[in-house]
């Protein structure tokens, strides 16, 4: 009996005398949406250093306690299609996304910031718009390390661009790789995967990406898959050949073995609106067969790209400079203008697909003499100049020396709403991460830049009720993290990195419009990246804790023999 009493007393001393836990931050009393899609619950989140160390009921003390009663506590959100490549160089805060709870920017839609040859780097500098910088890297990994060393608020990740790899080996012409060139392209993909790329991304409506045939894409996707990566694509068509393009993506996935994702899934142009059900059926049949086919989207009825998407790709072979040179030739110009007035034959004619130049907004110019046209429609500028919309578009490209940033109204709101409910769809802004100040005021923007996530949470979840908040959070965090092979982010659990978005479900929403696009979203109270607060009480802190998030092939791909 004495031994039992002594043992009990020793146990009591060991357990009862344990020091109370101390943390850097405790988020108290919020409603936890953990990123899995499970039932939300009231609880706490404890942070120590850059990691989450407790979720649920957390006892102990902290240097800072955040009262989250009445707020949703979620994992930081993942922007699956980010063009923050250059905007974070100009402004490391990434405020348009920070104000929406985005903690990871995923780049690489066809074009990536490496691998670049010296000639590619020189051309990049020559073609820069409002944001100017000196290229100080050649590989994608070097760019990422350079950017994070300078200091940025969000984490970053990237696919390696199929277009970039193609230009590296073949230039910008309409040519096919020979076997040796294709092997070198595969080697570039594998090297990027070993450096941490998430996979390989393509953008097949643009020159020179459009010149790539399906076997070339299968070869690049196979190289990515060997290293655990995926294939992600702006498909060859989102309009007239939508279903055929879905079939191509599925074929690339099946033959390469790589999971595949559709960038900014949509039905572009009224003639494609009725293809929604058939598109979904094709994807779900592929998923049922064992393929992992997913998609992402932005929550608007207009896309944004350039006037290159209104012209045939044959005239763009060789790059911007040769494209403009050809447009100056009267016979070539006449042929281009004629083709712009009809559905694209082997290319995606977004001007025709909108149904009229009044549905095309001019967003960004490089030439100071043209910046007064920013925000006007192509129809308005054509009327001002007394020319057809097609001739006006050609003139603007020549005068600006660029593709000219442009928004196209293409989608049906009913289809957009239905897409927001699909369980295998994530979200990507397809935009930079910026602020309504400084260099960014030299151009306009698509409102998705400031509102893509907030519009999903406010308009579609709270107002339209197309899905639940728990499901939306899952598809903004845990779901894309899993697709990317990221094991330590995207879900609120002990051991994961402390990326958090804390917001008011009753007020979160977008305020940006096409008339006034550069307006911050509302309702986001606090944002943490790697345990450091970058948004406090709705105000940016200026902290820059962002890191490179690397893919599953990091530092292991070189040990895998090529197929």
C-alpha positions as CSV (number, residue, x, y, z in Angstrom):
1,X,0.0,0.0,0.0
2,X,2.9,2.4,0.9
3,X,4.5,1.6,-2.5
4,X,1.2,2.4,-4.3
5,X,0.8,5.7,-2.4
6,X,4.4,6.7,-3.1
7,X,3.9,5.9,-6.8
8,X,0.7,7.9,-7.0
9,X,2.3,10.8,-5.2
10,X,5.3,10.7,-7.7
11,X,2.9,10.6,-10.7
12,X,0.9,13.5,-9.3
13,X,4.1,15.5,-8.8
14,X,5.3,14.8,-12.3
15,X,2.0,15.6,-14.0
16,X,0.7,18.3,-11.7
17,X,3.9,20.1,-11.3
18,X,4.5,20.4,-15.1
19,X,5.0,24.0,-16.2
20,X,2.0,25.5,-18.0
21,X,2.5,25.7,-21.7
22,X,3.6,29.0,-23.2
23,X,3.1,30.1,-26.8
24,X,3.9,33.0,-29.0
25,X,0.3,33.5,-30.1
26,X,-3.0,32.0,-29.1
27,X,-6.1,32.6,-31.3
28,X,-9.0,32.2,-28.8
29,X,-12.6,31.2,-29.3
30,X,-13.0,31.4,-33.1
31,X,-14.9,29.0,-35.2
32,X,-12.3,26.7,-36.7
33,X,-12.6,25.7,-40.3
34,X,-9.6,23.4,-40.5
35,X,-9.3,23.0,-44.3
36,X,-10.5,19.4,-44.5
37,X,-14.2,20.4,-45.1
38,X,-15.2,18.9,-41.8
39,X,-17.8,20.3,-39.4
40,X,-16.6,23.7,-38.0
41,X,-16.2,24.0,-34.2
42,X,-15.4,26.6,-31.6
43,X,-11.8,26.4,-30.4
44,X,-8.3,27.8,-30.2
45,X,-5.1,27.7,-32.3
46,X,-1.7,28.0,-30.6
47,X,1.4,29.1,-32.5
48,X,5.0,28.7,-31.4
49,X,7.7,30.0,-33.8
50,X,6.6,29.3,-37.4
51,X,4.4,26.3,-36.6
52,X,0.9,25.5,-35.2
53,X,1.4,23.5,-32.0
54,X,-2.2,23.2,-30.8
55,X,-5.7,23.2,-32.2
56,X,-8.9,22.8,-30.2
57,X,-8.9,23.6,-26.5
58,X,-5.6,25.2,-25.8
59,X,-4.6,25.9,-22.2
60,X,-1.6,28.0,-21.2
61,X,-0.4,31.5,-21.9
62,X,0.9,33.5,-24.8
63,X,2.8,36.7,-25.6
64,X,-0.2,37.7,-27.7
65,X,-3.8,36.5,-27.5
66,X,-6.2,37.2,-30.4
67,X,-9.9,37.3,-29.5
68,X,-11.5,35.5,-32.5
69,X,-15.0,35.1,-31.1
70,X,-17.4,35.6,-33.9
71,X,-14.7,35.1,-36.5
72,X,-13.8,32.2,-38.8
73,X,-10.3,30.8,-38.3
74,X,-9.0,29.0,-41.4
75,X,-5.8,27.9,-43.0
76,X,-4.2,30.6,-45.2
77,X,-5.6,30.5,-48.7
78,X,-3.8,29.3,-51.8
79,X,-4.0,31.3,-55.0
80,X,-3.6,28.5,-57.6
81,X,-3.0,30.9,-60.5
82,X,-1.0,33.9,-59.5
83,X,0.8,36.5,-61.6
84,X,2.6,38.0,-58.7
85,X,5.9,37.2,-60.4
86,X,6.7,40.9,-61.0
87,X,4.3,42.7,-58.7
88,X,6.0,41.3,-55.6
89,X,9.3,42.8,-56.9
90,X,7.6,46.2,-57.0
91,X,5.7,45.8,-53.7
92,X,6.5,42.9,-51.4
93,X,3.3,43.2,-49.4
94,X,1.1,41.7,-52.0
95,X,-1.8,43.6,-50.5
96,X,-4.6,42.8,-52.9
97,X,-4.3,39.1,-51.9
98,X,-3.2,39.7,-48.3
99,X,-6.5,41.5,-47.7
100,X,-8.2,38.3,-48.8
101,X,-6.2,35.9,-46.6
102,X,-4.0,34.5,-49.4
103,X,-0.7,33.2,-47.9
104,X,0.6,31.2,-50.9
105,X,1.0,32.5,-54.5
106,X,1.3,29.7,-57.1
107,X,2.8,30.9,-60.3
108,X,3.8,29.4,-63.6
109,X,0.9,29.5,-66.1
110,X,2.9,28.5,-69.2
111,X,5.5,31.1,-68.5
112,X,7.8,30.9,-65.5
113,X,10.7,33.1,-64.2
114,X,13.2,30.5,-65.3
115,X,14.9,28.6,-66.8
116,X,16.1,31.5,-68.9
117,X,19.1,31.8,-71.3
118,X,21.0,35.1,-71.3
119,X,19.1,36.0,-74.5
120,X,15.8,35.3,-72.8
121,X,16.8,37.4,-69.8
122,X,17.9,40.3,-72.1
123,X,14.6,40.1,-73.9
124,X,12.6,40.1,-70.7
125,X,14.3,43.3,-69.6
126,X,13.6,44.9,-73.0
127,X,9.9,43.9,-72.9
128,X,9.2,45.1,-69.4
129,X,6.2,47.4,-68.8
130,X,5.6,49.7,-65.9
131,X,7.6,47.5,-63.4
132,X,11.3,47.6,-64.1
133,X,13.9,45.2,-62.7
134,X,17.3,43.8,-63.5
135,X,17.3,40.1,-64.1
136,X,19.8,38.5,-61.7
137,X,19.0,34.8,-62.1
138,X,18.8,32.1,-64.8
139,X,16.8,29.3,-63.1
140,X,13.4,29.3,-61.5
141,X,14.9,28.4,-58.1
142,X,17.3,31.3,-58.3
143,X,14.5,33.7,-58.9
144,X,12.5,32.4,-56.0
145,X,15.5,32.6,-53.7
146,X,16.3,36.1,-54.9
147,X,12.7,37.3,-54.3
148,X,12.3,35.8,-50.8
149,X,15.8,37.1,-49.8
150,X,14.6,40.6,-50.7
151,X,11.6,40.0,-48.4
152,X,7.9,39.3,-49.4
153,X,4.8,38.9,-47.3
154,X,3.3,35.7,-48.9
155,X,4.8,32.3,-49.5
156,X,5.5,31.5,-53.2
157,X,5.6,28.4,-55.3
158,X,5.7,27.8,-59.1
159,X,5.2,25.4,-61.9
160,X,7.9,25.4,-64.6
161,X,6.4,26.9,-67.8
162,X,6.2,24.7,-70.8
163,X,6.4,27.8,-72.9
164,X,9.6,28.9,-71.1
165,X,11.2,25.5,-71.6
166,X,10.2,25.6,-75.3
167,X,11.6,29.1,-75.9
168,X,14.8,28.0,-74.0
169,X,15.4,25.2,-76.6
170,X,13.5,26.3,-79.7
171,X,13.0,30.0,-79.6
172,X,9.6,31.6,-80.3
173,X,9.0,30.2,-83.8
174,X,6.4,27.7,-85.1
175,X,8.7,24.7,-85.0
176,X,8.7,21.1,-83.6
177,X,11.5,19.8,-81.4
178,X,13.6,17.0,-82.8
179,X,14.3,14.0,-80.4
180,X,17.4,15.6,-78.9
181,X,15.8,18.9,-78.3
182,X,12.8,17.2,-76.7
183,X,15.2,15.3,-74.4
184,X,16.8,18.6,-73.4
185,X,13.4,20.1,-72.7
186,X,12.5,17.2,-70.5
187,X,15.8,17.6,-68.7
188,X,15.0,21.3,-68.0
189,X,11.6,20.2,-66.5
190,X,13.4,17.6,-64.3
191,X,15.9,20.1,-63.2
192,X,13.2,22.5,-62.2
193,X,11.4,19.8,-60.4
194,X,14.5,18.9,-58.5
195,X,14.7,22.6,-57.5
196,X,11.2,22.5,-56.2
197,X,8.8,23.2,-59.0
198,X,5.2,21.9,-58.6
199,X,5.0,20.4,-62.1
200,X,4.8,21.8,-65.6
201,X,2.2,24.4,-66.7
202,X,1.1,25.2,-70.3
203,X,-0.9,28.1,-71.8
204,X,-1.9,26.8,-75.2
205,X,-3.9,29.6,-76.8
206,X,-0.8,31.8,-77.0
207,X,2.2,31.9,-79.3
208,X,4.6,30.1,-79.1
209,X,2.9,27.7,-76.7
210,X,0.1,26.9,-79.2
211,X,2.7,25.4,-81.6
212,X,3.3,22.6,-79.1
213,X,1.6,19.4,-80.2
214,X,0.1,16.8,-77.8
215,X,3.1,14.4,-77.9
216,X,5.4,17.2,-76.8
217,X,3.2,18.0,-73.9
218,X,3.0,14.4,-72.9
219,X,6.7,14.2,-72.9
220,X,7.1,17.2,-70.6
221,X,4.2,16.1,-68.3
222,X,5.9,12.6,-68.1
223,X,9.2,14.3,-66.9
224,X,7.3,16.2,-64.2
225,X,5.4,13.1,-63.2
226,X,8.6,11.1,-62.7
227,X,9.4,13.7,-60.0
228,X,6.0,13.6,-58.3
229,X,4.7,16.7,-60.2
230,X,1.5,17.5,-62.0
231,X,0.4,19.0,-65.4
232,X,-1.6,22.1,-65.3
233,X,-3.0,23.9,-68.4
234,X,-4.7,26.9,-69.9
235,X,-6.2,24.5,-72.5
236,X,-6.0,24.9,-76.2
237,X,-9.5,26.2,-76.3
238,X,-12.1,27.3,-73.8
239,X,-14.7,28.1,-76.5
240,X,-15.3,26.5,-79.9
241,X,-13.1,23.5,-79.1
242,X,-13.7,23.3,-75.4
243,X,-14.6,19.6,-75.2
244,X,-11.8,18.6,-77.6
245,X,-9.4,20.5,-75.4
246,X,-10.7,18.7,-72.2
247,X,-10.1,15.5,-74.1
248,X,-6.5,16.5,-74.9
249,X,-5.8,17.4,-71.2
250,X,-7.2,14.0,-70.1
251,X,-5.1,12.2,-72.8
252,X,-2.0,14.0,-71.6
253,X,-2.8,12.9,-68.0
254,X,-3.5,9.3,-69.0
255,X,-0.4,8.9,-71.2
256,X,2.1,10.7,-68.9
257,X,0.7,9.4,-65.6
258,X,0.6,12.9,-64.2
259,X,-2.4,14.3,-62.4
260,X,-3.8,17.3,-64.4
261,X,-5.6,20.5,-63.6
262,X,-7.5,22.9,-65.9
263,X,-6.5,26.5,-65.3
264,X,-9.4,29.0,-64.9
265,X,-12.0,26.5,-66.2
266,X,-14.7,28.3,-68.1
267,X,-16.9,28.3,-71.2
268,X,-15.7,31.2,-73.2
269,X,-18.2,32.7,-75.6
270,X,-21.9,32.3,-75.9
271,X,-21.5,29.4,-78.3
272,X,-19.8,27.4,-75.5
273,X,-22.2,28.2,-72.7
274,X,-24.3,25.1,-73.5
275,X,-21.3,22.8,-73.2
276,X,-21.1,23.1,-69.4
277,X,-22.8,19.8,-68.6
278,X,-20.8,17.9,-71.3
279,X,-17.5,19.4,-70.0
280,X,-18.3,18.4,-66.4
281,X,-19.4,14.9,-67.5
282,X,-16.1,14.3,-69.3
283,X,-14.0,15.4,-66.3
284,X,-16.0,13.3,-63.9
285,X,-15.9,10.3,-66.1
286,X,-12.1,10.6,-66.2
287,X,-12.0,11.0,-62.4
288,X,-14.2,7.9,-62.0
289,X,-11.7,6.0,-64.2
290,X,-8.9,6.7,-61.7
291,X,-7.3,9.8,-63.2
292,X,-6.9,12.8,-60.9
293,X,-8.3,15.6,-63.0
294,X,-9.1,18.9,-61.2
295,X,-9.6,22.5,-62.1
296,X,-9.4,26.0,-60.7
297,X,-11.4,29.1,-61.5
298,X,-11.9,32.8,-60.9
299,X,-15.3,34.1,-59.8
300,X,-16.1,36.5,-62.6
301,X,-17.7,36.5,-66.1
302,X,-14.8,38.3,-67.8
303,X,-11.3,37.1,-68.4
304,X,-8.2,39.2,-68.9
305,X,-5.3,38.7,-71.2
306,X,-4.1,40.8,-74.2
307,X,-5.0,41.7,-77.8
308,X,-2.8,38.8,-78.9
309,X,-5.8,36.7,-78.0
310,X,-7.8,38.5,-80.7
311,X,-5.4,37.8,-83.5
312,X,-4.3,34.6,-85.3
313,X,-1.3,32.9,-83.8
314,X,0.5,32.4,-87.2
315,X,1.2,36.2,-87.3
316,X,2.8,36.1,-83.9
317,X,5.5,33.5,-84.6
318,X,8.9,34.6,-83.6
319,X,7.9,36.9,-80.7
320,X,6.4,40.3,-80.1
321,X,8.8,42.2,-82.3
322,X,8.3,40.0,-85.4
323,X,4.5,40.1,-84.8
324,X,4.5,43.9,-84.9
325,X,6.8,44.0,-87.9
326,X,4.3,41.7,-89.8
327,X,1.3,43.8,-88.8
328,X,2.9,46.8,-90.5
329,X,2.8,45.0,-93.8
330,X,-0.5,46.1,-95.6
331,X,-1.2,42.6,-97.1
332,X,-0.5,40.8,-93.8
333,X,-2.6,43.3,-91.9
334,X,-5.5,42.9,-94.2
335,X,-5.4,39.1,-93.8
336,X,-5.2,39.5,-90.0
337,X,-8.1,41.9,-89.8
338,X,-10.2,39.6,-92.0
339,X,-9.5,36.6,-89.7
340,X,-10.3,38.7,-86.6
341,X,-13.9,39.1,-87.9
342,X,-14.6,35.4,-87.9
343,X,-14.3,32.5,-85.4
344,X,-10.7,31.4,-85.0
345,X,-9.7,28.7,-87.3
346,X,-7.2,26.7,-85.3
347,X,-6.8,29.6,-82.8
348,X,-8.9,31.1,-80.1
349,X,-10.5,34.4,-81.2
350,X,-11.6,36.1,-77.9
351,X,-12.7,39.3,-79.6
352,X,-15.2,37.4,-81.8
353,X,-16.2,35.2,-78.8
354,X,-17.2,38.2,-76.7
355,X,-19.8,39.1,-79.3
356,X,-18.7,42.7,-79.7
357,X,-15.9,45.2,-79.1
358,X,-18.1,46.9,-76.4
359,X,-17.3,43.8,-74.3
360,X,-13.6,44.4,-74.5
361,X,-11.9,46.7,-71.9
362,X,-8.4,48.1,-72.4
363,X,-6.5,47.7,-69.1
364,X,-2.8,48.3,-69.6
365,X,-0.5,50.2,-72.0
366,X,3.3,50.6,-72.0
367,X,3.3,53.7,-74.2
368,X,2.6,56.9,-72.1
369,X,0.8,58.4,-75.0
370,X,-1.9,55.6,-74.9
371,X,-2.4,55.5,-71.1
372,X,-5.4,57.9,-71.4
373,X,-7.3,55.1,-73.1
374,X,-7.0,52.9,-70.1
375,X,-10.5,51.7,-68.9
376,X,-12.2,52.4,-72.2
377,X,-13.7,49.7,-74.3
378,X,-12.3,48.8,-77.7
379,X,-15.5,50.0,-79.2
380,X,-15.1,53.4,-77.7
381,X,-11.6,53.8,-78.9
382,X,-12.5,52.6,-82.4
383,X,-15.3,55.2,-82.5
384,X,-12.9,57.9,-81.3
385,X,-10.5,57.0,-84.1
386,X,-13.1,56.3,-86.8
387,X,-11.9,52.8,-87.5
388,X,-13.1,49.3,-87.1
389,X,-12.5,47.5,-83.8
390,X,-10.2,45.1,-85.6
391,X,-8.1,47.8,-87.2
392,X,-8.0,49.7,-84.0
393,X,-6.7,46.6,-82.1
394,X,-3.9,46.2,-84.7
395,X,-3.0,49.9,-84.4
396,X,-2.9,49.7,-80.6
397,X,-0.5,46.8,-80.6
398,X,1.8,48.6,-83.1
399,X,1.7,51.9,-81.2
400,X,2.2,50.3,-77.8
401,X,4.8,47.7,-78.8
402,X,3.0,45.1,-76.5
403,X,0.1,42.8,-76.5
404,X,-1.9,45.5,-74.6
405,X,-3.6,44.3,-71.4
406,X,-7.3,43.6,-72.1
407,X,-10.4,42.2,-70.4
408,X,-12.9,40.1,-72.4
409,X,-16.5,39.4,-71.2
410,X,-17.0,35.8,-72.2
411,X,-18.8,33.8,-69.5
412,X,-22.3,33.1,-68.4
413,X,-23.0,34.0,-64.7
414,X,-25.2,30.9,-64.2
415,X,-22.3,28.7,-65.3
416,X,-19.9,30.5,-63.0
417,X,-22.2,30.0,-60.1
418,X,-22.6,26.3,-60.8
419,X,-18.8,25.9,-61.1
420,X,-18.3,27.3,-57.6
421,X,-20.1,24.3,-56.2
422,X,-18.0,21.6,-57.9
423,X,-16.0,19.7,-55.2
424,X,-12.9,19.3,-57.4
425,X,-12.5,23.0,-58.3
426,X,-10.0,25.3,-56.5
427,X,-9.5,29.0,-57.0
428,X,-7.0,31.3,-58.8
429,X,-7.1,35.0,-59.5
430,X,-5.0,34.8,-62.7
431,X,-3.8,38.2,-61.6
432,X,-1.0,40.1,-59.9
433,X,-0.9,40.8,-56.2
434,X,-0.7,44.6,-55.8
435,X,-2.0,47.8,-54.2
436,X,-3.9,50.9,-55.4
437,X,-0.8,53.0,-55.2
438,X,2.5,53.8,-56.9
439,X,3.4,52.0,-60.1
440,X,0.2,50.0,-60.1
441,X,-1.9,53.2,-60.8
442,X,-0.2,53.5,-64.2
443,X,-2.6,50.7,-65.4
444,X,-6.0,49.4,-64.6
445,X,-6.8,45.9,-63.4
446,X,-9.4,43.2,-63.5
447,X,-11.4,43.2,-60.3
448,X,-10.4,39.6,-59.7
449,X,-7.0,41.1,-58.6
450,X,-8.6,42.5,-55.5
451,X,-11.7,40.2,-55.0
452,X,-11.4,36.7,-56.3
453,X,-11.4,34.9,-52.9
454,X,-13.6,37.4,-51.2
455,X,-16.2,37.2,-53.9
456,X,-16.3,33.4,-53.4
457,X,-16.7,33.7,-49.7
458,X,-19.1,36.6,-49.7
459,X,-21.2,36.5,-52.9
460,X,-21.3,32.8,-53.7
461,X,-21.1,31.2,-50.2
462,X,-23.0,33.7,-48.0
463,X,-25.4,35.3,-50.5
464,X,-25.9,32.7,-53.3
465,X,-25.3,29.7,-51.0
466,X,-23.8,27.7,-53.9
467,X,-21.8,25.7,-51.3
468,X,-20.9,25.8,-47.6
469,X,-18.3,27.9,-46.0
470,X,-16.5,24.7,-44.8
471,X,-16.3,23.4,-48.4
472,X,-15.2,26.7,-49.8
473,X,-12.4,26.9,-47.2
474,X,-11.3,23.4,-48.1
475,X,-11.1,24.2,-51.7
476,X,-9.1,27.3,-50.9
477,X,-6.6,25.5,-48.6
478,X,-6.4,21.8,-47.9
479,X,-7.6,20.7,-51.4
480,X,-5.0,22.6,-53.5
481,X,-2.3,21.9,-50.9
482,X,-3.0,18.2,-51.3
483,X,-3.0,18.4,-55.1
484,X,0.3,20.2,-55.1
485,X,1.8,17.6,-52.8
486,X,2.3,20.1,-49.9
487,X,2.0,18.1,-46.7
488,X,2.6,20.7,-44.0
489,X,0.3,23.5,-45.1
490,X,-3.4,23.9,-46.0
491,X,-4.8,22.3,-42.9
492,X,-5.0,23.6,-39.3
493,X,-3.3,20.9,-37.3
494,X,-0.3,20.7,-34.9
495,X,3.0,20.4,-36.8
496,X,1.9,22.4,-39.8
497,X,3.3,25.8,-40.7
498,X,1.3,28.6,-39.1
499,X,-0.4,30.1,-42.2
500,X,-3.8,31.5,-41.0
501,X,-6.7,33.6,-42.3
502,X,-9.1,35.0,-39.7
503,X,-12.1,36.7,-41.1
504,X,-15.7,37.7,-40.4
505,X,-18.1,35.4,-42.5
506,X,-20.8,38.1,-42.2
507,X,-18.8,40.8,-43.8
508,X,-16.1,39.2,-46.0
509,X,-16.7,40.3,-49.6
510,X,-15.3,42.0,-52.7
511,X,-15.7,45.7,-53.4
512,X,-13.7,45.9,-56.7
513,X,-15.8,46.4,-59.8
514,X,-14.9,46.7,-63.5
515,X,-15.4,50.5,-63.2
516,X,-13.4,50.8,-60.0
517,X,-11.3,47.6,-59.8
518,X,-8.5,48.8,-57.5
519,X,-10.4,48.5,-54.2
520,X,-9.6,46.1,-51.3
521,X,-11.8,43.4,-50.2
522,X,-13.5,43.6,-46.7
523,X,-13.9,41.3,-43.8
524,X,-10.4,39.9,-43.3
525,X,-9.1,40.7,-39.8
526,X,-5.9,38.8,-39.3
527,X,-3.4,36.9,-41.5
528,X,-0.4,34.9,-40.5
529,X,2.4,33.6,-42.7
530,X,4.9,31.2,-41.1
531,X,3.7,32.4,-37.6
532,X,4.3,36.1,-38.4
533,X,1.3,38.4,-38.7
534,X,1.1,40.2,-42.0
535,X,-2.4,41.6,-41.4
536,X,-3.5,42.8,-38.0
537,X,-7.1,44.2,-37.4
538,X,-7.4,44.6,-41.2
539,X,-4.2,46.6,-41.5
540,X,-1.0,45.4,-43.1
541,X,2.0,45.1,-40.7
542,X,4.7,45.4,-43.3
543,X,6.2,42.0,-42.2
544,X,7.8,39.9,-44.9
545,X,8.0,36.3,-43.7
546,X,7.3,34.7,-47.0
547,X,9.2,31.6,-48.1
548,X,9.6,29.3,-51.1
549,X,7.2,26.4,-50.9
550,X,8.7,23.5,-52.9
551,X,7.2,20.6,-54.7
552,X,7.6,16.9,-54.1
553,X,10.6,16.5,-56.4
554,X,12.8,18.8,-54.4
555,X,16.3,17.5,-54.1
556,X,15.2,14.0,-55.1
557,X,14.6,14.2,-58.8
558,X,18.2,13.8,-59.9
559,X,18.3,10.3,-58.4
560,X,15.4,9.1,-60.6
561,X,16.7,7.8,-64.0
562,X,14.9,9.4,-67.1
563,X,12.4,7.2,-68.9
